[in-house]
Amino acid sequence: MLGVIGVVTSIKATTEISKTNETGIGLATSGLICSIVGVFIQLLVIILAVVGFISFYSGTNVG
């Protein structure tokens, strides 16, 4: 779940860039978006794996 670290650092970078009026707000925003998408993909894979294991083991006990 390294995407969570990316989300936190991107939020901190965005707020710091906004306070100091420096350049790089686009890079921080794109890092935030990519991190959020990465977290959602990881969660989706975990959920699908759990559902797959549950359906596999519940199907083999029939009969």
PDB file with SEQRES, HELIX, SHEET and CRYST1 records, atoms N, CA, C and O in Angstrom:
SEQRES   1 A   63  MET LEU GLY VAL ILE GLY VAL VAL THR SER ILE LYS ALA          
SEQRES   2 A   63  THR THR GLU ILE SER LYS THR ASN GLU THR GLY ILE GLY          
SEQRES   3 A   63  LEU ALA THR SER GLY LEU ILE CYS SER ILE VAL GLY VAL          
SEQRES   4 A   63  PHE ILE GLN LEU LEU VAL ILE ILE LEU ALA VAL VAL GLY          
SEQRES   5 A   63  PHE ILE SER PHE TYR SER GLY THR ASN VAL GLY                  
HELIX    1 AA1 LEU A    2  THR A   20  1                                  19    
HELIX    2 AA2 ILE A   25  THR A   60  1                                  36    
CRYST1    1.000    1.000    1.000  90.00  90.00  90.00 P 1           1          
ATOM      1  N   MET A   1       0.833  -1.186   0.000  1.00  0.00           N  
ATOM      2  CA  MET A   1       0.000   0.000   0.000  1.00  0.00           C  
ATOM      3  C   MET A   1       0.878   1.251   0.000  1.00  0.00           C  
ATOM      4  O   MET A   1       0.673   2.160   0.805  1.00  0.00           O  
ATOM      5  N   LEU A   2       1.834   1.292  -0.885  1.00  0.00           N  
ATOM      6  CA  LEU A   2       2.701   2.457  -0.973  1.00  0.00           C  
ATOM      7  C   LEU A   2       1.989   3.666  -1.568  1.00  0.00           C  
ATOM      8  O   LEU A   2       2.487   4.788  -1.473  1.00  0.00           O  
ATOM      9  N   GLY A   3       0.847   3.448  -2.172  1.00  0.00           N  
ATOM     10  CA  GLY A   3       0.081   4.564  -2.720  1.00  0.00           C  
ATOM     11  C   GLY A   3      -0.379   5.539  -1.656  1.00  0.00           C  
ATOM     12  O   GLY A   3      -0.532   6.731  -1.920  1.00  0.00           O  
ATOM     13  N   VAL A   4      -0.601   5.029  -0.445  1.00  0.00           N  
ATOM     14  CA  VAL A   4      -1.022   5.893   0.665  1.00  0.00           C  
ATOM     15  C   VAL A   4       0.083   6.894   0.988  1.00  0.00           C  
ATOM     16  O   VAL A   4      -0.195   8.060   1.268  1.00  0.00           O  
ATOM     17  N   ILE A   5       1.333   6.440   0.950  1.00  0.00           N  
ATOM     18  CA  ILE A   5       2.457   7.350   1.184  1.00  0.00           C  
ATOM     19  C   ILE A   5       2.498   8.413   0.091  1.00  0.00           C  
ATOM     20  O   ILE A   5       2.769   9.581   0.371  1.00  0.00           O  
ATOM     21  N   GLY A   6       2.234   8.019  -1.139  1.00  0.00           N  
ATOM     22  CA  GLY A   6       2.198   8.970  -2.239  1.00  0.00           C  
ATOM     23  C   GLY A   6       1.094   9.995  -2.081  1.00  0.00           C  
ATOM     24  O   GLY A   6       1.287  11.168  -2.400  1.00  0.00           O  
ATOM     25  N   VAL A   7      -0.067   9.569  -1.591  1.00  0.00           N  
ATOM     26  CA  VAL A   7      -1.174  10.497  -1.365  1.00  0.00           C  
ATOM     27  C   VAL A   7      -0.794  11.519  -0.301  1.00  0.00           C  
ATOM     28  O   VAL A   7      -1.028  12.715  -0.470  1.00  0.00           O  
ATOM     29  N   VAL A   8      -0.208  11.047   0.791  1.00  0.00           N  
ATOM     30  CA  VAL A   8       0.155  11.952   1.890  1.00  0.00           C  
ATOM     31  C   VAL A   8       1.208  12.954   1.446  1.00  0.00           C  
ATOM     32  O   VAL A   8       1.078  14.149   1.712  1.00  0.00           O  
ATOM     33  N   THR A   9       2.247  12.480   0.774  1.00  0.00           N  
ATOM     34  CA  THR A   9       3.304  13.397   0.348  1.00  0.00           C  
ATOM     35  C   THR A   9       2.819  14.361  -0.732  1.00  0.00           C  
ATOM     36  O   THR A   9       3.264  15.508  -0.775  1.00  0.00           O  
ATOM     37  N   SER A  10       1.926  13.920  -1.594  1.00  0.00           N  
ATOM     38  CA  SER A  10       1.389  14.814  -2.623  1.00  0.00           C  
ATOM     39  C   SER A  10       0.524  15.900  -2.008  1.00  0.00           C  
ATOM     40  O   SER A  10       0.569  17.049  -2.446  1.00  0.00           O  
ATOM     41  N   ILE A  11      -0.258  15.552  -1.004  1.00  0.00           N  
ATOM     42  CA  ILE A  11      -1.080  16.562  -0.333  1.00  0.00           C  
ATOM     43  C   ILE A  11      -0.193  17.569   0.380  1.00  0.00           C  
ATOM     44  O   ILE A  11      -0.441  18.773   0.318  1.00  0.00           O  
ATOM     45  N   LYS A  12       0.852  17.075   1.066  1.00  0.00           N  
ATOM     46  CA  LYS A  12       1.762  17.987   1.747  1.00  0.00           C  
ATOM     47  C   LYS A  12       2.481  18.897   0.755  1.00  0.00           C  
ATOM     48  O   LYS A  12       2.657  20.087   1.012  1.00  0.00           O  
ATOM     49  N   ALA A  13       2.897  18.330  -0.386  1.00  0.00           N  
ATOM     50  CA  ALA A  13       3.582  19.124  -1.405  1.00  0.00           C  
ATOM     51  C   ALA A  13       2.653  20.166  -2.005  1.00  0.00           C  
ATOM     52  O   ALA A  13       3.067  21.300  -2.245  1.00  0.00           O  
ATOM     53  N   THR A  14       1.406  19.794  -2.249  1.00  0.00           N  
ATOM     54  CA  THR A  14       0.448  20.742  -2.831  1.00  0.00           C  
ATOM     55  C   THR A  14       0.197  21.916  -1.894  1.00  0.00           C  
ATOM     56  O   THR A  14       0.150  23.063  -2.338  1.00  0.00           O  
ATOM     57  N   THR A  15       0.037  21.642  -0.609  1.00  0.00           N  
ATOM     58  CA  THR A  15      -0.206  22.737   0.336  1.00  0.00           C  
ATOM     59  C   THR A  15       1.029  23.610   0.494  1.00  0.00           C  
ATOM     60  O   THR A  15       0.910  24.830   0.608  1.00  0.00           O  
ATOM     61  N   GLU A  16       2.205  23.009   0.502  1.00  0.00           N  
ATOM     62  CA  GLU A  16       3.427  23.812   0.626  1.00  0.00           C  
ATOM     63  C   GLU A  16       3.669  24.669  -0.611  1.00  0.00           C  
ATOM     64  O   GLU A  16       4.091  25.820  -0.497  1.00  0.00           O  
ATOM     65  N   ILE A  17       3.407  24.118  -1.780  1.00  0.00           N  
ATOM     66  CA  ILE A  17       3.575  24.882  -3.015  1.00  0.00           C  
ATOM     67  C   ILE A  17       2.575  26.037  -3.064  1.00  0.00           C  
ATOM     68  O   ILE A  17       2.908  27.129  -3.525  1.00  0.00           O  
ATOM     69  N   SER A  18       1.365  25.800  -2.596  1.00  0.00           N  
ATOM     70  CA  SER A  18       0.358  26.859  -2.582  1.00  0.00           C  
ATOM     71  C   SER A  18       0.749  27.986  -1.627  1.00  0.00           C  
ATOM     72  O   SER A  18       0.525  29.157  -1.934  1.00  0.00           O  
ATOM     73  N   LYS A  19       1.329  27.649  -0.475  1.00  0.00           N  
ATOM     74  CA  LYS A  19       1.720  28.670   0.498  1.00  0.00           C  
ATOM     75  C   LYS A  19       2.910  29.496   0.029  1.00  0.00           C  
ATOM     76  O   LYS A  19       2.960  30.701   0.276  1.00  0.00           O  
ATOM     77  N   THR A  20       3.868  28.867  -0.643  1.00  0.00           N  
ATOM     78  CA  THR A  20       5.102  29.561  -1.024  1.00  0.00           C  
ATOM     79  C   THR A  20       5.072  30.106  -2.444  1.00  0.00           C  
ATOM     80  O   THR A  20       6.034  30.743  -2.875  1.00  0.00           O  
ATOM     81  N   ASN A  21       4.001  29.873  -3.173  1.00  0.00           N  
ATOM     82  CA  ASN A  21       3.839  30.343  -4.559  1.00  0.00           C  
ATOM     83  C   ASN A  21       4.981  29.875  -5.464  1.00  0.00           C  
ATOM     84  O   ASN A  21       5.462  30.631  -6.308  1.00  0.00           O  
ATOM     85  N   GLU A  22       5.400  28.650  -5.286  1.00  0.00           N  
ATOM     86  CA  GLU A  22       6.437  28.079  -6.139  1.00  0.00           C  
ATOM     87  C   GLU A  22       5.799  27.347  -7.316  1.00  0.00           C  
ATOM     88  O   GLU A  22       4.584  27.156  -7.368  1.00  0.00           O  
ATOM     89  N   THR A  23       6.644  26.944  -8.254  1.00  0.00           N  
ATOM     90  CA  THR A  23       6.146  26.168  -9.387  1.00  0.00           C  
ATOM     91  C   THR A  23       6.123  24.693  -9.017  1.00  0.00           C  
ATOM     92  O   THR A  23       6.756  24.288  -8.043  1.00  0.00           O  
ATOM     93  N   GLY A  24       5.412  23.904  -9.771  1.00  0.00           N  
ATOM     94  CA  GLY A  24       5.349  22.469  -9.549  1.00  0.00           C  
ATOM     95  C   GLY A  24       4.012  21.982  -9.037  1.00  0.00           C  
ATOM     96  O   GLY A  24       3.889  20.829  -8.625  1.00  0.00           O  
ATOM     97  N   ILE A  25       3.014  22.838  -9.055  1.00  0.00           N  
ATOM     98  CA  ILE A  25       1.693  22.431  -8.562  1.00  0.00           C  
ATOM     99  C   ILE A  25       1.090  21.342  -9.457  1.00  0.00           C  
ATOM    100  O   ILE A  25       0.370  20.464  -8.981  1.00  0.00           O  
ATOM    101  N   GLY A  26       1.390  21.413 -10.748  1.00  0.00           N  
ATOM    102  CA  GLY A  26       0.873  20.399 -11.670  1.00  0.00           C  
ATOM    103  C   GLY A  26       1.480  19.037 -11.409  1.00  0.00           C  
ATOM    104  O   GLY A  26       0.790  18.020 -11.485  1.00  0.00           O  
ATOM    105  N   LEU A  27       2.772  19.011 -11.100  1.00  0.00           N  
ATOM    106  CA  LEU A  27       3.438  17.748 -10.809  1.00  0.00           C  
ATOM    107  C   LEU A  27       2.910  17.143  -9.511  1.00  0.00           C  
ATOM    108  O   LEU A  27       2.705  15.933  -9.426  1.00  0.00           O  
ATOM    109  N   ALA A  28       2.691  17.981  -8.508  1.00  0.00           N  
ATOM    110  CA  ALA A  28       2.145  17.482  -7.252  1.00  0.00           C  
ATOM    111  C   ALA A  28       0.715  16.977  -7.431  1.00  0.00           C  
ATOM    112  O   ALA A  28       0.328  15.973  -6.833  1.00  0.00           O  
ATOM    113  N   THR A  29      -0.059  17.664  -8.245  1.00  0.00           N  
ATOM    114  CA  THR A  29      -1.436  17.243  -8.492  1.00  0.00           C  
ATOM    115  C   THR A  29      -1.477  15.930  -9.270  1.00  0.00           C  
ATOM    116  O   THR A  29      -2.278  15.045  -8.969  1.00  0.00           O  
ATOM    117  N   SER A  30      -0.609  15.814 -10.269  1.00  0.00           N  
ATOM    118  CA  SER A  30      -0.591  14.560 -11.024  1.00  0.00           C  
ATOM    119  C   SER A  30      -0.095  13.405 -10.164  1.00  0.00           C  
ATOM    120  O   SER A  30      -0.556  12.277 -10.336  1.00  0.00           O  
ATOM    121  N   GLY A  31       0.826  13.655  -9.251  1.00  0.00           N  
ATOM    122  CA  GLY A  31       1.256  12.624  -8.315  1.00  0.00           C  
ATOM    123  C   GLY A  31       0.131  12.195  -7.400  1.00  0.00           C  
ATOM    124  O   GLY A  31      -0.005  11.014  -7.080  1.00  0.00           O  
ATOM    125  N   LEU A  32      -0.676  13.156  -6.977  1.00  0.00           N  
ATOM    126  CA  LEU A  32      -1.824  12.848  -6.133  1.00  0.00           C  
ATOM    127  C   LEU A  32      -2.838  11.986  -6.878  1.00  0.00           C  
ATOM    128  O   LEU A  32      -3.350  11.007  -6.334  1.00  0.00           O  
ATOM    129  N   ILE A  33      -3.121  12.350  -8.105  1.00  0.00           N  
ATOM    130  CA  ILE A  33      -4.092  11.595  -8.901  1.00  0.00           C  
ATOM    131  C   ILE A  33      -3.595  10.173  -9.163  1.00  0.00           C  
ATOM    132  O   ILE A  33      -4.357   9.215  -9.032  1.00  0.00           O  
ATOM    133  N   CYS A  34      -2.329  10.037  -9.529  1.00  0.00           N  
ATOM    134  CA  CYS A  34      -1.778   8.705  -9.797  1.00  0.00           C  
ATOM    135  C   CYS A  34      -1.760   7.847  -8.539  1.00  0.00           C  
ATOM    136  O   CYS A  34      -2.008   6.643  -8.602  1.00  0.00           O  
ATOM    137  N   SER A  35      -1.471   8.459  -7.404  1.00  0.00           N  
ATOM    138  CA  SER A  35      -1.463   7.708  -6.147  1.00  0.00           C  
ATOM    139  C   SER A  35      -2.855   7.237  -5.774  1.00  0.00           C  
ATOM    140  O   SER A  35      -3.028   6.104  -5.324  1.00  0.00           O  
ATOM    141  N   ILE A  36      -3.844   8.089  -5.954  1.00  0.00           N  
ATOM    142  CA  ILE A  36      -5.221   7.713  -5.646  1.00  0.00           C  
ATOM    143  C   ILE A  36      -5.688   6.581  -6.557  1.00  0.00           C  
ATOM    144  O   ILE A  36      -6.327   5.633  -6.099  1.00  0.00           O  
ATOM    145  N   VAL A  37      -5.370   6.681  -7.845  1.00  0.00           N  
ATOM    146  CA  VAL A  37      -5.738   5.617  -8.779  1.00  0.00           C  
ATOM    147  C   VAL A  37      -5.038   4.309  -8.402  1.00  0.00           C  
ATOM    148  O   VAL A  37      -5.638   3.237  -8.472  1.00  0.00           O  
ATOM    149  N   GLY A  38      -3.771   4.403  -8.004  1.00  0.00           N  
ATOM    150  CA  GLY A  38      -3.037   3.211  -7.584  1.00  0.00           C  
ATOM    151  C   GLY A  38      -3.650   2.550  -6.364  1.00  0.00           C  
ATOM    152  O   GLY A  38      -3.733   1.324  -6.295  1.00  0.00           O  
ATOM    153  N   VAL A  39      -4.081   3.355  -5.401  1.00  0.00           N  
ATOM    154  CA  VAL A  39      -4.717   2.811  -4.202  1.00  0.00           C  
ATOM    155  C   VAL A  39      -6.022   2.111  -4.568  1.00  0.00           C  
ATOM    156  O   VAL A  39      -6.301   1.023  -4.064  1.00  0.00           O  
ATOM    157  N   PHE A  40      -6.820   2.720  -5.434  1.00  0.00           N  
ATOM    158  CA  PHE A  40      -8.082   2.096  -5.834  1.00  0.00           C  
ATOM    159  C   PHE A  40      -7.845   0.793  -6.592  1.00  0.00           C  
ATOM    160  O   PHE A  40      -8.591  -0.168  -6.402  1.00  0.00           O  
ATOM    161  N   ILE A  41      -6.829   0.739  -7.441  1.00  0.00           N  
ATOM    162  CA  ILE A  41      -6.535  -0.494  -8.165  1.00  0.00           C  
ATOM    163  C   ILE A  41      -6.093  -1.584  -7.195  1.00  0.00           C  
ATOM    164  O   ILE A  41      -6.505  -2.737  -7.327  1.00  0.00           O  
ATOM    165  N   GLN A  42      -5.255  -1.225  -6.221  1.00  0.00           N  
ATOM    166  CA  GLN A  42      -4.823  -2.209  -5.234  1.00  0.00           C  
ATOM    167  C   GLN A  42      -6.005  -2.734  -4.419  1.00  0.00           C  
ATOM    168  O   GLN A  42      -6.099  -3.935  -4.164  1.00  0.00           O  
ATOM    169  N   LEU A  43      -6.896  -1.847  -4.015  1.00  0.00           N  
ATOM    170  CA  LEU A  43      -8.077  -2.282  -3.264  1.00  0.00           C  
ATOM    171  C   LEU A  43      -8.969  -3.171  -4.111  1.00  0.00           C  
ATOM    172  O   LEU A  43      -9.516  -4.153  -3.610  1.00  0.00           O  
ATOM    173  N   LEU A  44      -9.123  -2.847  -5.376  1.00  0.00           N  
ATOM    174  CA  LEU A  44      -9.936  -3.665  -6.272  1.00  0.00           C  
ATOM    175  C   LEU A  44      -9.348  -5.061  -6.427  1.00  0.00           C  
ATOM    176  O   LEU A  44     -10.086  -6.046  -6.422  1.00  0.00           O  
ATOM    177  N   VAL A  45      -8.029  -5.155  -6.565  1.00  0.00           N  
ATOM    178  CA  VAL A  45      -7.382  -6.455  -6.693  1.00  0.00           C  
ATOM    179  C   VAL A  45      -7.562  -7.276  -5.415  1.00  0.00           C  
ATOM    180  O   VAL A  45      -7.829  -8.477  -5.479  1.00  0.00           O  
ATOM    181  N   ILE A  46      -7.418  -6.633  -4.263  1.00  0.00           N  
ATOM    182  CA  ILE A  46      -7.594  -7.347  -2.993  1.00  0.00           C  
ATOM    183  C   ILE A  46      -9.027  -7.851  -2.854  1.00  0.00           C  
ATOM    184  O   ILE A  46      -9.249  -8.993  -2.452  1.00  0.00           O  
ATOM    185  N   ILE A  47      -9.996  -7.003  -3.185  1.00  0.00           N  
ATOM    186  CA  ILE A  47     -11.404  -7.403  -3.077  1.00  0.00           C  
ATOM    187  C   ILE A  47     -11.714  -8.550  -4.029  1.00  0.00           C  
ATOM    188  O   ILE A  47     -12.399  -9.503  -3.657  1.00  0.00           O  
ATOM    189  N   LEU A  48     -11.213  -8.459  -5.251  1.00  0.00           N  
ATOM    190  CA  LEU A  48     -11.455  -9.543  -6.212  1.00  0.00           C  
ATOM    191  C   LEU A  48     -10.778 -10.836  -5.783  1.00  0.00           C  
ATOM    192  O   LEU A  48     -11.324 -11.917  -6.000  1.00  0.00           O  
ATOM    193  N   ALA A  49      -9.601 -10.744  -5.179  1.00  0.00           N  
ATOM    194  CA  ALA A  49      -8.918 -11.956  -4.704  1.00  0.00           C  
ATOM    195  C   ALA A  49      -9.698 -12.608  -3.567  1.00  0.00           C  
ATOM    196  O   ALA A  49      -9.830 -13.831  -3.522  1.00  0.00           O  
ATOM    197  N   VAL A  50     -10.211 -11.796  -2.653  1.00  0.00           N  
ATOM    198  CA  VAL A  50     -10.989 -12.341  -1.538  1.00  0.00           C  
ATOM    199  C   VAL A  50     -12.275 -12.982  -2.049  1.00  0.00           C  
ATOM    200  O   VAL A  50     -12.638 -14.074  -1.614  1.00  0.00           O  
ATOM    201  N   VAL A  51     -12.952 -12.323  -2.951  1.00  0.00           N  
ATOM    202  CA  VAL A  51     -14.182 -12.883  -3.521  1.00  0.00           C  
ATOM    203  C   VAL A  51     -13.870 -14.164  -4.302  1.00  0.00           C  
ATOM    204  O   VAL A  51     -14.643 -15.121  -4.258  1.00  0.00           O  
ATOM    205  N   GLY A  52     -12.759 -14.180  -5.004  1.00  0.00           N  
ATOM    206  CA  GLY A  52     -12.372 -15.379  -5.737  1.00  0.00           C  
ATOM    207  C   GLY A  52     -12.085 -16.549  -4.824  1.00  0.00           C  
ATOM    208  O   GLY A  52     -12.513 -17.671  -5.094  1.00  0.00           O  
ATOM    209  N   PHE A  53     -11.356 -16.294  -3.736  1.00  0.00           N  
ATOM    210  CA  PHE A  53     -11.078 -17.370  -2.782  1.00  0.00           C  
ATOM    211  C   PHE A  53     -12.352 -17.871  -2.126  1.00  0.00           C  
ATOM    212  O   PHE A  53     -12.530 -19.076  -1.950  1.00  0.00           O  
ATOM    213  N   ILE A  54     -13.232 -16.960  -1.768  1.00  0.00           N  
ATOM    214  CA  ILE A  54     -14.487 -17.367  -1.126  1.00  0.00           C  
ATOM    215  C   ILE A  54     -15.330 -18.208  -2.081  1.00  0.00           C  
ATOM    216  O   ILE A  54     -15.868 -19.246  -1.694  1.00  0.00           O  
ATOM    217  N   SER A  55     -15.441 -17.759  -3.323  1.00  0.00           N  
ATOM    218  CA  SER A  55     -16.264 -18.514  -4.270  1.00  0.00           C  
ATOM    219  C   SER A  55     -15.616 -19.847  -4.629  1.00  0.00           C  
ATOM    220  O   SER A  55     -16.325 -20.826  -4.862  1.00  0.00           O  
ATOM    221  N   PHE A  56     -14.297 -19.907  -4.678  1.00  0.00           N  
ATOM    222  CA  PHE A  56     -13.637 -21.174  -4.990  1.00  0.00           C  
ATOM    223  C   PHE A  56     -13.842 -22.187  -3.875  1.00  0.00           C  
ATOM    224  O   PHE A  56     -14.213 -23.332  -4.135  1.00  0.00           O  
ATOM    225  N   TYR A  57     -13.605 -21.778  -2.644  1.00  0.00           N  
ATOM    226  CA  TYR A  57     -13.724 -22.719  -1.549  1.00  0.00           C  
ATOM    227  C   TYR A  57     -15.173 -23.056  -1.200  1.00  0.00           C  
ATOM    228  O   TYR A  57     -15.445 -24.143  -0.691  1.00  0.00           O  
ATOM    229  N   SER A  58     -16.089 -22.155  -1.463  1.00  0.00           N  
ATOM    230  CA  SER A  58     -17.481 -22.516  -1.212  1.00  0.00           C  
ATOM    231  C   SER A  58     -18.017 -23.438  -2.294  1.00  0.00           C  
ATOM    232  O   SER A  58     -18.931 -24.220  -2.032  1.00  0.00           O  
ATOM    233  N   GLY A  59     -17.480 -23.370  -3.486  1.00  0.00           N  
ATOM    234  CA  GLY A  59     -17.913 -24.243  -4.569  1.00  0.00           C  
ATOM    235  C   GLY A  59     -17.360 -25.645  -4.454  1.00  0.00           C  
ATOM    236  O   GLY A  59     -17.977 -26.577  -4.971  1.00  0.00           O  
ATOM    237  N   THR A  60     -16.223 -25.842  -3.800  1.00  0.00           N  
ATOM    238  CA  THR A  60     -15.627 -27.174  -3.704  1.00  0.00           C  
ATOM    239  C   THR A  60     -16.229 -27.998  -2.572  1.00  0.00           C  
ATOM    240  O   THR A  60     -16.019 -29.210  -2.528  1.00  0.00           O  
ATOM    241  N   ASN A  61     -16.958 -27.390  -1.670  1.00  0.00           N  
ATOM    242  CA  ASN A  61     -17.554 -28.115  -0.546  1.00  0.00           C  
ATOM    243  C   ASN A  61     -18.926 -28.682  -0.856  1.00  0.00           C  
ATOM    244  O   ASN A  61     -19.514 -29.364  -0.018  1.00  0.00           O  
ATOM    245  N   VAL A  62     -19.438 -28.418  -2.028  1.00  0.00           N  
ATOM    246  CA  VAL A  62     -20.770 -28.902  -2.401  1.00  0.00           C  
ATOM    247  C   VAL A  62     -20.664 -30.372  -2.807  1.00  0.00           C  
ATOM    248  O   VAL A  62     -19.781 -30.746  -3.579  1.00  0.00           O  
ATOM    249  N   GLY A  63     -21.557 -31.193  -2.291  1.00  0.00           N  
ATOM    250  CA  GLY A  63     -21.637 -32.568  -2.730  1.00  0.00           C  
ATOM    251  C   GLY A  63     -21.044 -33.490  -1.787  1.00  0.00           C  
ATOM    252  O   GLY A  63     -21.036 -34.697  -2.025  1.00  0.00           O  
TER     253      GLY A  63                                                      
END                                                                             
